[in-house]
Amino acid sequence: MLVTIHDSKATAVIDSVGAQLTSFKDSAGTEYIWQRYPQFWSKCSPLLFPIVGNCRNDRTILEGQTWEIPKHGFCREMDFSSSEQTGTSVTFEIRDTEETKKIYPYSFRLSLVYTLTDGILFMEYRVTNTDDRTMHYCLGAHPGFNCPMEDNAVFEDYDLVFEKEETISSMVYDSEHLEFNPGNRIDQLNGSRSISLTHELFKNDAIYFDDLQSRKVSIVNRNTGRGVEVSYPGFETVAFWKSAKAPFVCVEPWNGSAIYATEDDEFIHKNHVQTLSPGNTKSYGLSIGVL
């Protein structure tokens, strides 16, 4: 089921399958979200839970047992219920099921609230522990943006522009062993704020920053100043990804990631793993605005 919300400056469409943002347009009708062309990537903004990326051999140890959790978790194909819908806001929700309990042991409630305010789309991820024991999980966002976003522009006209000046390297993903290696890094920023986009930039898969100070990044056409801004105050790390020479780029705020080469198989030892006591709820914010 598709749900549409809008205000005077923007319109958003969300698919209840995966609670996935499928469209975000400004008042002029410009589409900013990747439109799921399967020859490149058949998703556009999946919700990653209870893991981000992959576990080693898709297995992890939780509560003393081995669990087989698929890459990015199980939310992407689940049909969320919708509630609290108004013209500018809607809430999507899933709970644990017999099927989720086969691959992840906890009882939970997971909600994603979309709200449009003055043309800015706010996304609030809410995780509630409905179990009687402490719950461990990872959480990630994965919105893909058309790039180029304007007629007569090309991918290479765009920059990633960070909120703050950064001196940072990205951790290289080992595609053979399906893991990030903290000892293998590529320098990306040296007291600067912007990275020029090229297809070659993504030759090693995702560009993953595990220690950025910025909690805001823009995809900007350096010739026109137009683009989108993604704010992710609720997330500790961020990655960027695209497939082959596809005309899109994903901004992926994460709490967690694919396995590190230096990690064991205990889920609670994963980087940036989240912990939630019984009966408690934790919220994570993300917003998308047009420049």
DAGI-V82671 format. One line per field, one symbol per residue. phi: phi as a letter, one per 40 degrees, with the letter a starting at -180 (. if undefined). psi: psi as a letter, one per 30 degrees, with the letter a starting at -180 (. if undefined). A space follows every 10 residues. Layout:
phi->???
psi->???
This chain:
phi->.cbbbabcba bbbbcccgfc cbaabcccgc cbcdcgcccb acbaaccbac bbgbccffba bbfgbcbbbc dggbccbccc cbafcbcbaa bbabbcbdcc ccbacccabb bbbbbcbfgb ccbbcbbbcc cbacbbabaa bacbbdacbb cgbbdccbbc bccbcbbabb ccccccbfac bdcbbbcbbb gbbbbccacc dbcbgccbbb acccbaabbb cccbgcibbb bbccbcbabb aabfbccaac bbcbbhaddc ccccccdccc cfcbbbcdgc bbbbbaabbc c
psi->kkkkllaffl kkkkkfjfhk jfkjkaffgk kfkkghjffe kglfilkjkg lkbllkggkl kkhglkkjkl kgagffgkjk lklhkafgkk kkklllleee fffkflklkk kjkkkkjhfk jkjjkkkkjg lglkkkllkl lhkkkkjlfl kglleffklk jlelkkjllk kkkjfefhlk jffjlkkeki hlfkkkklef fgfgbkjkjg hkekgkkkjk jfffglalkk kifgkflklk llkbhkhlkk jikkjlalkk fflagkeffl kgkkkklkfl kkkkkklklk .
